[in-house]
Amino acid sequence: MIKIVVCMLLILTPLSASAEGELGIEFEKGSFDLLNTEVFSNPFTIFDQLLYSLGKETTKAAEGIRPITNDFTPKWKNSMDAARGTVEYSKKLSRVFVTFDLSVTSLNDPWREVCERHIRRAASDLGVAGLGSQGHSANYSNETWRKMFFQKHLGPKATVDETQVDSLQPFLDALVLMGRFAVDGKEKSPAYLRSCALDIKTDRMMYYEYKY
């Protein structure tokens, strides 16, 4: 028994010493106690985590926005990142905007169908399609899909309690997925901007066109 204890001490001692930087190497003490520094001690909320994690997934989803049967032509054909995905929270509107921006030289008509097709596919890739509280699919249970979404972004503990999942529903209802096609005209600047936006809460698609 004594030999076992001694062996354990020999094993643990180097680890403890290493953690304190006491292995014969001298380190200059840091200038700040990071745990007591205002910038680094600010709490990282569930909302922060959802935005951060969704942002990474949005970048991946943007890579999947590619022409289907030549329905649009990317301006930067040699670019591996033809579409750019961003996530931003609007305090004024209390909505989370997931935006996909593309620069194209052509966009087939009817352009609304083209834009909707790609944005709905992005919604499916992000796992948020049909999860709004007032959408067409709100009549049947989406509990499993909601759990999968929050488990993916927050970890398994967030999906153990159904009440907690219900309390997170406002995040899904706040989501708006936008596709913005900047169509290049004869000159270098875009001739017009064609956009569509999917409101996850209601599953409603809206459209906007701005000519330069």
N, C-alpha and C positions, 0 to 999 in steps of 0.2 A: 504494500500500500504506500509506504514511504517513497519507494522508487518511482511509483506512478506520479505522486505529487511533485517530486523533484523534476521528473521529465516534463510535466506540464508547465512548471515554472520556467524551465529552460526554453520551452517552445514559445511561451507567451511573452517572456521578457524582451526578446528582440523586437517583437511586434509593437509592444508598448513603447519601447525606446525609439523605434522608427517613427511612430506617430508623433512623438515630441521632438523629432529631429535631433536626437542625442546619440548618433552613431559615429561620433568623431568628426562630424561635419558641422561647422558653425554657420548659422543663418542669421542675417540681420532681421531684427524684429520688424514686423509690418508697421506701417505708419498709422493704420486705422484698425480699430476693432470693428470688423464688418458687421457683426451682430448688433452693434450699437450705433451704426451709421444709418441716418434717415433714409438715404437712397436705397440701401440694400435690405433694410429691415421692413420695408413696406410689405403688407400682406399680398400674397398672390391668390386672388379669388378664383372661385369656380368659373366665373364669367371670363376672367383672364385666360384660364386654361382652355376653355371652349374656343375662344377666339384664336388662340395660338395654335391649337391642334387643328382646327378647321382651316386655318390659313395654310398649313402644310398640305392638307388634303386638297385644298383648292389649287395649289400649284401643280399637284399631280393631275388633277382633273383637267386643268388647262392643256396639258400635253395631249389629252385625248380628243381635243377639239380639232379635228382634221376634216378636210372636204369629203363629203359623201356624194358619190356620183357627180363630182365636179360642181357642187352647188355654190361653192365660192372658191376664189383663187387667192391664196395668201400673197401678200406683197413681198415678204421675205421668204422666198422659196427654199433657200439654203439654211434657214434658221431652224434649230431644233426646238425653239420656244416661240412658235408663231403666235400663240395666244398667251396672254399674261393674266394670271388670276390673282385677285386681291380680296381681302376681307377688311371691312371697315364698319365701325359702329357710329351711327348718326345720333348724337344726343338730342338734336332738334326733333327728329322724327321717331326716335326710340326704335329704330330698325337696324338690323345687321345686313349690310349689303355685300353680297358675294358677287364680284364683277369679273367678267371675262372680256378683255379688250383684244380686238384683232384689227390689224391693218390689212386690207385686201384691195386688189385691183378690180375685182368683179364680184357681184353678189346676185345670184339668180333670183328671178321673180317666180312665184310670189315670195318676196323676201321675208315676209312675216312667218311663213311656214318654215323657211330655212332656219331662221333665228330660233323659233320655238323648238324645232326638232333638236337642235344642239343644246339648248339650255335645259330642256327636259331630260336629255341624256346626261347632262352634267349633274342635275338634281338626283338622278338615279345613281350615278357614280359616287356622289357624296352621301348617299343613303338617307336623303331627306324627302324624296318624292312621296307625296301622299300622306305626310305626317302632320299636316296642319289640322287644327281643331275644327275648322269650318270648311274643309275641302270636301270633294265628292266622296272620298273614302272614309269620311269621319263617322259614317254610320256603322262601320264594323271596327272591331278592335285592332289597333295597331300597336298594342302593348309590346309585343315581341320585337317589332322593328324599332320602336322607340328605345327599348332597353339596349338593343344592339348598338344604336347610335351613341347613346351616352356611355355605354361600356367601352366603346372604341376610343372615345375622347377623354373620359374621366377615370377609366379603370373599372374593374368588376364590382367594387364596393358601392359604386353609385347606382347600381341596378338591383341591389338586393331588396330594397324597400320600394314597393310600388308607389307609396305616397311620395317618396323623394323624386321618383321619375315624373309623377304628375306635376310636382312643383317646378320641374325644369321645362315643362311644356312651353312656357312663354318664350324661351329661347328659340324653339322651333317656329313658333308663330311670328317671331320677329324677323325671320329670314326672308330676304328678297334676292333672288338670283337674276343677274342681269347679263345680257350679251350685247356688246357694243361693237358694231362693224363700222370702222372708219374706211369708207370707200374712196380710193384715190382717183381723182379725175385726170384731166390732161396735164394739169400743173402738179407740182410736188405736194401741195396741200390737199387734204381730203376734199372731195366734192360734196359729200354729205355724210351724215352719221345716222345709221339706222340701228335702233335698239329695241330689245324686247326685255320684259321683266316678269318673272314668275313670283307671285306672292305665295309663299308656302302655306300661310295660314288659310287662305281661301282657295288655293290652287287656280287662281285667276291669272291669265297672261295679259299683259298690257304692252302696247307698242308706241314707239316714238320715232319720228324722222325729222332731222334738222338738216337743211340745205345751206351750204356755205355760199 
